[in-house]
Amino acid sequence: MTAGKQPLSALRDIPCLLCVLAALTGCDKGPATPPTLSWYVFDEPSGAFAQAARRCGEASEGRYDIELKPLPADADQQREQLVRRLAAGDDDIDLIGMDVIWTAEFARAGWILPWPEPLAEHARAGRIPSTVDSASDGGRLWAAPFTTNTQLLWYRTDRVPAPPRTWDEMIDQAERLSQSIGKGASIQAQGERYEGLMVFFVSLLASAGGAVLDADTEQPSLAPEPTRTALRILRRLANSPAADPALATAREDQTRLAFESGEASYMLNYTYVWPSANANAPEIAKHMGWARWPAVSPERPSRVTIGGINLGVGADSRHPELAFEAAACISGIDNQRIAATRGGLPPTLEALYDAPAVRDTFPFADLLRATLRDAVQRPRTPLYNDVSLAITRILHPLAEVDPERGPARLRAAVERALRSEGLL
């Protein structure tokens, strides 16, 4: 079965599949004191993950409970904590809420288990294909796609009559707007030296037809023409009067706050900015439009970097069969709906984008789904962290990027990163 749109009814047969997997232990109520599975995941603030853990524990009919083990808010700190524990063979790690960029690293290090059939087939069914790709490595599924996300273009409808189609068009618009209204015309994007800058670059590079690594050899690609194009746009933005003066230190939340304050007319950011603006800046939200992330050229649609959380099972778990059951339950349709409507986390199941409650939460659901269908992965390598650090060192600050010399410098830096022997 391939990933794609499936009717909701096809996703409700998970209890039968779980009993097949649980045959090793018997599909019964289990011991009087059920094991407690530890789910290591970021500290989701709405309570949607806690609700999923509770619901799945209850649905197991006494076979297991699930305890959340919150990880730090920062993704790098999450990874560092998990890597140290997994490398030490920590058997307390049953379930892992994995950032999409960890799949290759964790799988090839032997820290997570591949998903067995028929659960792997079920975990692929009905998912947006790019989300399945984010959870796969070497032709195997290593995690269940749970939540996803990608960036959209957000703009002020009272200042911008029609959203720009390309980056050059957006910068041109913003520069003209700045002459008439001044500070409020800025373009908000992520320019600090951190993972958000890597996301920015990968999206531009893919939109220009390039890639950091060759998909087959996992060696540096960075073809000169698309790389120069991406670097040219980064440099033009950073040196434009349309750029925020704080671009070099801007992360997602700084850009959100600038937009909510009225200081910007354009913003590249994730979907959480919509409920935030409605709650914190309702006057701004009234004039908040959305569009596809700008293209590099009118002839080629943008391809934007995918994010999200997938559910892996720790290789040293004392209860792997139960952990797979729990992960399948947590990533099922009802819990994805709760994560979307309560937590604002977009689902990986295609069909949920047509569900009324999800469409109420994401009025841009069709645009988001279309963007995710075309989404691009960050470089698939167990040394991704080193590659990302190498690239962002060269790109920062954006105002000093050299489009002519940059491709060769980036290629050399990635080659050095791929020779690294350290995972941390």
N, C-alpha and C positions, 0 to 999 in steps of 0.2 A: 504494500500500500504506500502511495506517495503522499507527500504533504500537499494539502490543497483544501479547498472549501468542502466541508462535509455538513450534512444536516445535523442539527443539535441532537436528534434522537440517536445518531450513531455514536455519540460520545457518552452515552449513559450506561454502557454495558461494562463499566470498569469493575464492578464487584465480581463478575464472573471471571474476568482476567486475573484479578487478585487472588481468587481461590485457586486458579491453576498454578500461579507462582507459589502460593502458600501450601501446596500439597506436601512439601517436605516437612512442614510442621503441623499440617492438619488444619482444615478450615473450620475451626471450632472456637469456642470462647477463650481457650488458652488457660494459662495458670491463674490461680487466685490473685496473685500479685503480678500484673503485667509488667514487662520491661518498659522503661521510659527511654524513648529515643531522643537524642540530643540533636536539635536543628540549629546549626550555626548560620546566622544570617544577619544582615544589617538591621539596626534597630528601627524597624518600620513604625512611624509615629501614629498612624491612624488606628492601629489595632487590627488591621485586616489579616496580618500574618498570624497573630495570636488567635484570632477567630478561626482561621483555617486549621491551625494545630489542634484546637479544641474540638472542632467538628470532626476532623479525621480520627482523633482518638476515640470519640464517641461512636463513630461509624464502624470502628474495628471490633465493636462488641466485646471489649475487654481483652483484646489481643495485645494492644500496646497503648501507651500514652506518648505524647510529644511535648518536650520542654524546649522552649526557645532559649538559645544562648546568644544574646545580642553581641554583634561585632561593632567595632568603632564606625563612626560615620564616614570617615575618609577611606576611600577604596584601597589606597596603598597600604594603610594600616591594617585593613581587613586581610589583605593578601599576606602581609608579613606575618600576622598572627597565625593564620591558617597554615602557611608554609612551614613554619617552625613546628607546629603541632603534628601536621601530617608527616613531615620528614622524620619525626621522632616515633612514629607508629602509634599515635594516640588513638586508643580504641573507644574513646568517648564520642568521637565524631561520627555520627550516623548519617546525618543529612547536612548538605552544604548548599547554602544559597550562593551560587557561583556567578561572579561577573562573567559576561560572555567572553572576555579576553583571557580567561584562565583555562579554558577547555584543553588546549593542546599541552600546556605546561603540566597541568594536574594529571591528565591521562597518560602522558609519556613518562612521567615520573612514577607511575604506579600508585598514585594517591587516591584515585577514585576507580570504581568498578564500571565496566561497560554494562549497558542496560540489556537484560536478557529478553528474548522473545517469550511470549507475545507482547510483553509490556513495551518493548522498544517500538514495535509496529504501532501500538496504540498511542504512544507518546508522540509519534510523528503525525498521526492522522489529524487532519483538519487544521494543522498549524500553518501559519504563514511560512513559506519555504525558507526565507532568510533566517527565521528563528530556529528552525531545525538545523540549518547549516551552522549556526553559532554554537550549537550543542554537540556537534559532530567532529570527529577527527579520524583520519585513516579509514573512512568508510564505516565507522561504527558510531553509535549514539552513546554519549557518555553522560548525558544529563537530560532531564525533561524540560523543554521550554516552558517557562512559567509566566514571567512578565517581560515586556519589551519596551522599547522607547526609541525615538529618534528625534532629530530637531526639525522644526518648521521655521518659516519666516513669519514673524509677528510684526504688524505695522499699524500706524495710526490712520484710521479711515478718514478722520477729519482733516488730515494733512496730506495724505497720499491718495489721489483719486483712483489709481489702479496699481496693484502690486507689481514691482519690477520682475522681469523674467530672468535677467542675468545679473551677475555681480557688477559688471561695468554699468549697466543701466541703473542699478540701485545706487552706486556711488555717484553717478551723474545726477540722479534725482536728489540725493541728499545734499550734494554740494550746492545745487540751485536753491534748495529749500533753506539751507543755512544762510544764504544771502538775504532771505526774506524774513525768517523768524529767529535766526541765530542759534543759540545753544540747543534748542529742542529738536534739531534736525538730525542728531547723531545716529550712527549705526552702532548698535551694541553687539559685541562678539567677544569670544574668550581668547585673550592674548597673553595671559600669564604663562610662565614655563611650567606646565603641568599637563595632565592627561587631556584636559579640554583642548589644549593647543594641538595635540596629536590628532584628536577627533576632527578638528577644523581642517588640518592639513590633509588627512586621509580623505575627507569628503570632497575637498577641492580637487585633489589628485585623481580620485575615481571619476569625478564629474568631467574631468578633462581626458578621460580614457586611460589613465595610468594606474599603477599599483606600486606599493613599496616592495613587495616580494613577488617573485614568479610563483604562481599557484602550484606548479608541478615540482619545481626544484627547491622551493623555499629559499632561493638565493636572491640577492638584490635585483630588483627590476629598475624602477625609477628612470624610465625612458626619458631622454632629454626634453623632448617637446612638451609632453603633458606636465612634467615636473617644472619646467620653466613657466608654463602657463599658470600653474598653481602659485608659484612663488611671486610671479608678477602681480597677481591679484592681492596676495597678502601684503606686499610692499605698497601697492597703490592705496589700499585701505588704510594702512598704518600712517601714511604720509598725507592723507587727505584731510581737509578741514571737516569732513564728515565723521572722522574717527573721534571717539571719546579720548580726551587727553590721558585717561587712566587705562587705556587699552592694554598696556604692558603688564598691568597687575589685575586684569579683569578675569573673574571666574563667572560661573553661571549665576550665582546669587547677586553678585555686584551688577551684572547686566539686568537682571530682573528688577532690582531696586531702582536702577536708573530709569528704566522704562516706566515703572509705576510712579515715579516722581514727576513724570512729564518731560524729562530731559532728553528723550530719544523718540525718534519716529520709526525706527526699524530695530528689530532684535532677532538674533538667531539663538534659539533656545529650545528646551524641552517642554513637554506639554504641561508640566506642573505650574508653569507661569500663568495659565488660564485661570484655574481656581484661586491662585494667589492674588491675581489682580482683582477678581470679583470680590474677594474677601477684604483686601487691604486698600484697594484703589478703585472703587466702583465707578468713579467718574472717568477714569482712564479705560476701564474695561468696556464701557459703553462704546468707545471708539477703537476697539481692538479688533483688527482683522487678522486673518491667517492665510498663508499661501505656501506653496511648495518652496523649499530651500532653493535659492537662486541657482540657475545653471551657469556654467562657464561660457557656453555659447548657445545661441538660439537653436542650433541643430541637434543638440544632445541634451536630453533631460538630466537633471542633477541626480547623483547617487550619493546618498547620505549615510554616514556611519551608524550602525545599529548598536544599541545598548540593551541592557536588561539583566534579568536574573534567571538562571537555570538551576535545576535541582539535581545535584550529584549525590552519590552514596559513597561514604568513606571506605577505602579498601580495608581498613582494619576494624571496621564496625563488628561488634559481637552479634549483631542481628541484621545481617544484610538483606535477608528475604523480607523481613518486616519493614526495613528502611525503604526498599523498593516499593512496597505496598503503600507506605505513607507518602512517598514522593509522588506516586501516581495519583493518590487522592488529593494532595495539596495542589497539584497542578491541573486538577480536573476543572470542568466547566463551571461548576458552582463557585468554587473558590477563586477562579480567575475573575468571575463576575464581581465577587465581593472586593477583590483587590483593585479592580477597575473603578467601581462605583464608590467604595469607601476610601480607598487609598490613592486613587488617581493614577494607578499603574496600568498602562495599556496591556491588553491581553495578547497572547500569542495565537489564540484560536480565532481563525478567520470569521466564523459564524457569529461570534460575539459582537463584531462591529455592526451587525444588523439588529442587535437586541435593543429595544427601546431604552432600557435603563442605562446602557453603555452609551448610546447616542445622546442621551440627555447629559451625561457627564462629559462626553467629548463631542460637541456639536460639529467638530472638524473630523469626525471618524472616517469618512470616506477618503479625505486627503491623507490622513495618517496611515490608513491601510495601504493606499497606493504608494506612498513613500516607503513604507516598510517592505512592500513587494519588490522594490528596486534597491533596497538597502545594501550596503557593502560592509564586509567584515574588516576589522583591523587585521594586520599581518598575523597569519596563523603560524606561530612558532612557539616552542617552549621557552624561548628567550625573548618573548615579546616585551617584557619589562625593560630589558636592556636596550632593545631597538627603540622603544618609545623615548627613553631618556636620551639616547644618542640624537634622535631627530629633533626633539624639543630644545636641546642645547644649541643646535645650529640655527633653529628658527627664531630664537629669542635674542633680542627684541625684534619684532616684526618690521619695524621701521628700518632696520639695517640689513634685511634679507637681500641677497644678491642673486637675482634671477639667472644671471649668466654663469657664475661660478658655483651657484648653489647645488645644481644636480650632481656634479662631481663630488662636492664636499659631503652631500648627504649619502651618496653611494658608498664612499669610503668609510663614513661613520657607521653605516649599517653593516658593512663587511666586518669592521672591528667588533661591533656588538655581537654578531653571530659567532665570532670566535671565542666569546666569553664562556668561561666554565662555571660561573656562579649563577644561581637562580635568584638570589636575593639582591 
